[in-house]
Amino acid sequence: MRRIQRLAARAEKRGLVKTLGSLLFRARFSVSALLPPQQEFRIAWEHTGKGYLRQGFERLWLLLAFRFEPEAYYWFSLFEPERFARAGEYMTHRQTTNIFDAMFEGLDPDRIQNKMLYAEICEQMGIPSPETLGLWTPADEPEPPFVDRLHQVATEGGVILKPRDAFGGRGISILHLDAAGAWSIRTKDYRDGDLTLSEVQRQLARSADCLIVQQLLRPHADLERFERGALLSVRTITLRDGDEFHFLTTHIRVGGEGAVADNFSSGGAAFPIDPATGRLGPGTRSAIADLPQSVLRVGDDGLEPPGSHVPMWDQVPDMAIRVHRAFPEFHSLGHDIAVTPDGPVVLESNTIWAKRTAQKVDDRGLGATVLAEILLAEQARREAG
């Protein structure tokens, strides 16, 4: 594990400013490590009985030994003795970001981050993806050029609008059109109904984003009962090692009540998937109080995802690797795949795939996976070449 952390530290030292920041990293955080935040301290104390001084010294030790930000102690529930004993296998967001930034240097992330271009590539490769109606910039256009198709798709099941270059669920809107010709809109912050398209356009025009407009999919009937407002997706991580592609880990994400995105920042939960069976295990949320494997129910009705199976599971990992083959220049990608009544459909892929979330859901650090071996092997090939 020390080798991957040394690789992270080396990747951090790119440019004079970053190098100085890296050299001063431990000194900058030493004092704050000894001063746990009150709320987080209380949660850890209630779970373990560890006092203020012990938590502070453990946070300091993690900083000195593994270059962990003090917050990582709570992010990964390292206050639990069993997890603290294997703390070295975890990797923080800063560490993984620096490594992947170094690995992706010189590559064009626009092929993935530009959602319109990504959709076109998937279509060319014959990879199932939502119907893409086109691009619309409401701040500049009173209605999109595909307005007739927009009316049809919005009536049949709805459309989802996402900023062309954004990620993490930012700026998503969902539109529906009822039989009487009235529009409704739902975003992260508000919802409104009985609108004209002009009124929808004025609300969307508050942002200057160029939006990609896509068909809103429905989940498979076996998963529909867990949907709280946002489409459920299976986040599947794949790796490339030379010419070989590997499946790393996967989990299903269930959005919070009324959310338009299913990620942690929208109040969602994530449940690990057994790759051999497609069976869901106990999940977690981003909240510190929700330890790994502690979330058993979702929604006001208390439905229990653990024990359920992801339908058509045998097709999901294969689709993820198929998508990765379309972008072979990237060593690692996180794919969001919806399981619909017609089969798996890829929604998007990400070079930044919430590595902190994946570690908490799996209750396992990335340093204990094949990821570390692949990254170290790639670094050795680069140094040799």
N, C-alpha and C positions, 0 to 999 in steps of 0.2 A: 504494500500500500504506500510505503514511503516513496517508491519510484514514481507513482502517478502524481503524488503531491509535489515532488520535485519538478516534474514536468509542468504542473500548473504554475509553480512559482517562476519557472523559467519563461513560460508563455506570458506571464504578467509583466515582465520587464521588457516592454517594447516601447521605445521612445524615452526621452530624458525624464519627462514628467511622470510617466508610469513607473520608471525604474526608481525614481526617488520615492514615490508613493509606496512601492513595494518594500524598499529598504526600511521605511519608517512605519510599516504596517503594524508590527507588534507593539511598538512604542505608542502609536496613536490609540490603540484599543485596550492597553493594559489597565488603565484606570477604570474605564467603563466595564471591563470584564468583572471587576471586583464589586461592582454596584448593580446587582440585578434589578430590573424594573419590578415595581411592586406587584403589579397584576400577574406577570409571568412567574415571579418568585412564589406567590401564593398558590398558584396552580400546581407547580412542582412540589411545593411543601405538602399540599394536601394529598398528592399521589405517593410521595416517598418519605415524608417526614424530614427531608434534608433542610437544614437551617440556612440562614442568610450567608454565613461565612463559608459553609461547605459549597453551596451553589456558586458563590463568587470564585473560590479557589479552583473548582472544577472547570469553570468557564475560562479562567486564566490559563490553566494547564492545557486546555484544548487550543487556545490561542498560541501558546508557546510551542506546543508539540506539533500541531497540524495546520497552523495558520488559519484557524477558523474564526470568523467574526463571532463575537460573543453571542449574538442572536441565534447562531446555529445550535447552541445548547438546547434551545426551546423548539426551534424549527423541527428538529429530528427526534425530539423527546429523549435527548441524551441524559436527562436527569434520571431516567429509569436505569437501574444498575446494569441490566442485561445489555442495553443499548450503549451505555457509557463504556462498557468493556470492549466493544467493537467499534468505537467511535472512528477509528482510523480508516474504516472502509467507506465512510461517507465523504461526499464531495459537495462543497457549497456552490451556490449559484455563481459567485465570483470566480471560483476556481474553474468550473466547467465552462463558463463563458469565455474566459481567457484561453483555455485550451482550444475550444472550437473556433474562436476567432483566428487563432494562429493556424489551425488546420485548414480553415476555409479562406485564408488570405489569398487574394488574386482570383477567387471565383466570383461568378456573377449570381448573387442571391436573388436577383430580380426574376429569374425563371420560376422561383417558388413564391417569393413574397408578392409579386404582382399577380393577383388572383385571376385576372383576365387571361394573362399569358399562361398561367398554370392550367386553367380550364381548357385552353386551346391545345396545350401539349397532351393533356389526358385524352381529349377527343381524338387527336391524331394517333395516339397509341391504342385506341380502342378500350380505354379504361373507363368503366362506368362512373359518371359524375353527374351532379345535378344539371338540369338544363340551364344554360346561361343565356339570358335574354339580351344582355348587353351592358353598356356603361351609361350612367346618367349622373350629371352634375347638377343637382336641383338649384344651386345658387346661380347657374347660368342658363338653365333650360326650364321653361314652364312645364314641360312634360317630356318624357323620353321619346326617342325616335321610334321605339317599338311599342308604342302606347296600346295598339290593338292587342298584341300578344300579352302585354302586361295585364289588361283587363281579363283576358281569358284565363291566364294562369292564376291570377289573384282570386278569381271566382272559384276555380276548381279546387284549390288547396292552400293558396297563399304564396307570397314571395318573400324572400329574405334579401336585404340590402346590406352590403358590407363595404367599408372603405377599401378601395382597390389595393392599397399597400399596407394596411394595418394588420395587427395580429392581437391575440389575447382577448378577443371578443369586443374590442373597442369599436364604438360607433355603429353597432348593429341595429337595424330596424326590421320589423316584420309587418307586412301589409296584408290585409284581407279586403275583399270586395264582396258584399252580400248581393242577394238576388235583386234587391231594390235599388242597387247602384250606389250604396253608401260605403265609403271606405273607413277602415279602422287602422290605426297605427299603434305599435307597441315598441318601446325602446327600453333600455335599462332603467331610465329615470321616470318615464311616464307612459301613459296609454290614453288614447282618445278614440272616439268613434263618431259615426254619423257625419262623416266629412266628405267634401268634394276632393277631387284629385288636386285642384288648385290649393286647397287648404293643407293637404298633405305636403305638397311641394314647398309651401311657405315654411312649414315646420322643419322639413329636411334642409332647407336652404340656410338655416342658422349656422350650419357647418359648410365649409368650402370643399368638403371631401368629394372626390369622384367615386361614385358607388358602383359596384358590380351587382347586378340584379339577377338573382337565381331563383329557380323553383324551390319552394319550401317542401322538403320531404317529410314523409310520415314514417315512424318506426314500425318495425315488424309487430304484429299483434301480441307476441309473447313479451315484448318490451314496453308496449304502449302504456301499461298501467303504472310504470315508474316515471313517465314523463311529467314534469312539473311545469312546463311552459316552453322549455328549450328542447330541441331535438337531442336525444341521447346520441353520443358518439363513442366509439371505441378508439382510444389512443393507443396506437401500436408503434413501437420503436424498432427500427431496423438499423443494421450496421453493415458497412462494406469493408471487407478485409481483402485487399488485392482485387481479384476477380470474383470473389465469393461474397454472397449476401447472407446475413444472419438475422434471425429474429431475436430480439433482446427481451422485451417485456411488454405487457399490455394491461390496460385497465379500462373499465367503462365509467363514463362520467355522467352523473345525474344532476341536472341544474337545480338551483333553488326555486322556491315557489314563485311563479310568474316571471322567471328570468328569461332573457332572450339568448343567453349563452350558457353553456354547461360547465364552465370552468370554476376553479376554486374562488376566484375573485368575485364571482357572481353568487356566491353562497352555495355552490354545488358540493357534492360529495363524489368520491371516486372509490370504486370497488375493484380489487384485483381479479383477474381472470386466470384460471388454471389453464395453461396452454395445451395440456393434454386432453382436457375434457370440455373446456368452455364454461366451466362452472364458476360462479361468482363467490368470492370469499367476503369476510367482514371488511368494511371500508374505513374511510377517514375523511376528514375535512381539514382545511388549512388552520382552523382554530387550534391553539396550543392545547386546549382542554380535550380535544378529540385526538386521543392517541391512535397510532396505527392499529387497525383491526378493532376499533372501538365502536364504529358506526354500524348499526344493524338495521336501522329503519330510515325511511325517507317519507316526507310529506305528512300532512295532518292526519291522514288515515293510517299511518304507521306501517306501510307496506315494507316487506323485508326482502331486499334483493339477494342477500347471501343465500346460497343454495340453488338459485335459479340458474338456468343455462342460457347462454347467448345462442340464439338460433343461427343456423348456417355457419357455425363457428369454424368448420373446417376450411371455409373459403376466405376467412379474414386474414390470417397471416400470409397466405399466398398472394392475396391482393396487395398487401403492404409491400412485400418484396418486389412484386411486379411494378408498383409505382416507383419504388426506389431505383429500379433498373432504368427508369426513364430519366433519372437525375444522377447518373453514376459518379459525377464529380464530387459529390458530398459523401463524407464518411458515415454520417449518422443523420437520420431524419425521423421525425415524429409525425405519423399520419393519423388524421381524424377520419374514421370510417363509420358511416351510418349503416345499420342493418335494417333494410326496408323489406316490405313484403315481396319485392322482386329480387332481393339479394343485396349483398354489400355494395355500397356506393362510396367512393372516396370524396370527402368534402374539401380537404386541403392537406398540405404537408408543411412541416415547420422545421427550419434549421435550429430554432430555439424552442425546445420541446418540454419546458417546465420540468427540468431535471430534479428539482427539489420535490415536486409533487410525486414524480415516479418513485423516488426513494422512500417517501413517507408511505405511499400506498403499498409498496412491496415490503416495507419494513426491512429494507436491505440497502446497503450503500452501493453506489455504482462501482466503487473500487473493488467490490467482491464479485463483479460480473466479468464477462468476456470483454466488455468495453475497455477496461484498463489494459488488457493484453493487446487489443487491436490498436489502441492509441499509441502505446509504447512501441509496437512493431512498426507502425507508420513513421513515428519519429526516428527510429533507427534507420529505416529505409531512406528518409530524407537526408539524414546526416551522412550516410554512406554514399548517397548519390550526389 
